[in-house]
Amino acid sequence: MYIVIFVTAKDEAQANKIAGKLVKDKLVACANIVPGVQSVFRWNGKVDRAQEVLLVLKSRRKHFPSIVKTVKALHSYDVPEIIALPIVEGDKDYLKWITDST
């Protein structure tokens, strides 16, 4: 099964570090880095806000545990966002590329 993973990072430097390691280790085929994400969230009992960077990662489900381990090792947050959504449809050539790249 193919998945898209969302990870928010504190800044572009952290996002690039995480993305580079995941691609180098063939855990993800591609990492899109989207700057300028405004997040509103509850943390430690209060509503907080932060400017963040969003990573959009494409991979296969079997790699998710290793992706989580790698992200947690490189991330500065106590509880980083690491969520996966299934890819229910995709161009067969693109999905083959994900397979070949991971």
DAFENQUI-V448578 format. One line per field, one symbol per residue. ss: DSSP state (A for helix, B for strand, O for the rest). phi: phi as a letter, one per 30 degrees, with the letter a starting at -180 (. if undefined). psi: psi as a letter, one per 30 degrees, with the letter a starting at -180 (. if undefined). A space follows every 50 residues. Layout:
ss->???
phi->???
psi->???
This chain:
ss->OBBBBBBBBOOAAAAAAAAAAAAAOOOOOBBBBBBBBBBBBBBOOBBBBB BBBBBBBBBBAAAAAAAAAAAAAAOOOOOOOBBBBBOOOOOAAAAAAAAA AO
phi->.cbcccbcbdaddddddddddddedhdbdabcccdidccbacbhibdbba dbccccccacedceeddeddeddcccddbddbbbbdcdbaeddddddeed dc
psi->kklkkkkklfleeeeeeeeeeeeeghflekjkjjlgkjkklkkhglklkk klkkkjkkakeffeeeeeeeeeffkfkeikkjkkkkjfllkeeeeeeeef f.
